[in-house]
């Protein structure tokens, strides 16, 4: 993917199925991914995802389970 760089800023991104990932903030987002609103170092972004993404099931599956 991309080389890890301690100076690199990442953005937390989310797809339509509400699955999260990180992406270098200085790069165009891949199709289908939107910024979630949190940016920072890689470790901070991953910690944010861990605290935010509590149900790993895709949105479509969560909708059918209710």
C-alpha positions as CSV (number, residue, x, y, z in Angstrom):
1,X,0.0,0.0,0.0
2,X,1.8,3.1,1.2
3,X,5.0,3.4,3.1
4,X,4.5,4.2,6.8
5,X,5.8,7.6,7.6
6,X,5.6,9.1,11.1
7,X,4.9,12.5,9.5
8,X,2.0,11.2,7.3
9,X,-1.5,12.3,8.2
10,X,-4.3,9.8,7.6
11,X,-8.0,10.2,7.3
12,X,-10.5,7.8,8.6
13,X,-12.8,6.8,5.7
14,X,-16.1,4.8,5.5
15,X,-17.8,3.1,2.6
16,X,-21.6,2.8,2.0
17,X,-21.6,-0.5,4.1
18,X,-20.3,1.6,7.0
19,X,-17.0,-0.3,7.0
20,X,-14.0,1.8,8.1
21,X,-10.4,2.1,6.9
22,X,-7.6,4.7,6.9
23,X,-6.3,6.5,3.9
24,X,-3.4,9.0,3.4
25,X,-5.1,12.4,3.8
26,X,-3.0,13.9,1.0
27,X,-4.3,11.3,-1.6
28,X,-7.6,11.3,-3.5
29,X,-10.1,8.9,-1.9
30,X,-10.8,5.7,-3.8
31,X,-14.2,5.4,-5.3
32,X,-16.9,4.5,-2.8
33,X,-15.2,5.8,0.3
34,X,-16.0,9.0,2.1
35,X,-14.2,10.9,4.8
36,X,-15.5,10.1,8.3
37,X,-14.2,13.3,9.8
38,X,-11.2,12.2,11.8
39,X,-7.6,12.7,10.7
40,X,-4.3,12.3,12.4
41,X,-1.4,9.9,12.8
42,X,-1.9,6.3,11.8
43,X,-2.1,5.0,15.4
44,X,-4.7,7.7,16.4
45,X,-6.8,6.9,13.4
46,X,-6.7,3.2,14.2
47,X,-7.7,3.9,17.8
48,X,-10.6,6.0,16.6
49,X,-11.8,3.2,14.3
50,X,-11.5,0.7,17.2
51,X,-13.7,2.9,19.4
52,X,-16.2,3.8,16.7
53,X,-16.7,0.7,14.6
54,X,-18.2,-1.6,17.2
55,X,-20.2,-3.8,14.9
56,X,-18.1,-5.2,12.1
57,X,-21.0,-6.5,10.1
58,X,-21.7,-4.7,6.8
59,X,-24.8,-2.4,7.0
60,X,-26.9,-4.6,4.7
61,X,-26.4,-7.6,7.1
62,X,-27.1,-5.5,10.1
63,X,-30.4,-4.3,8.5
64,X,-31.6,-7.8,7.8
65,X,-30.7,-9.0,11.3
66,X,-33.1,-6.5,13.0
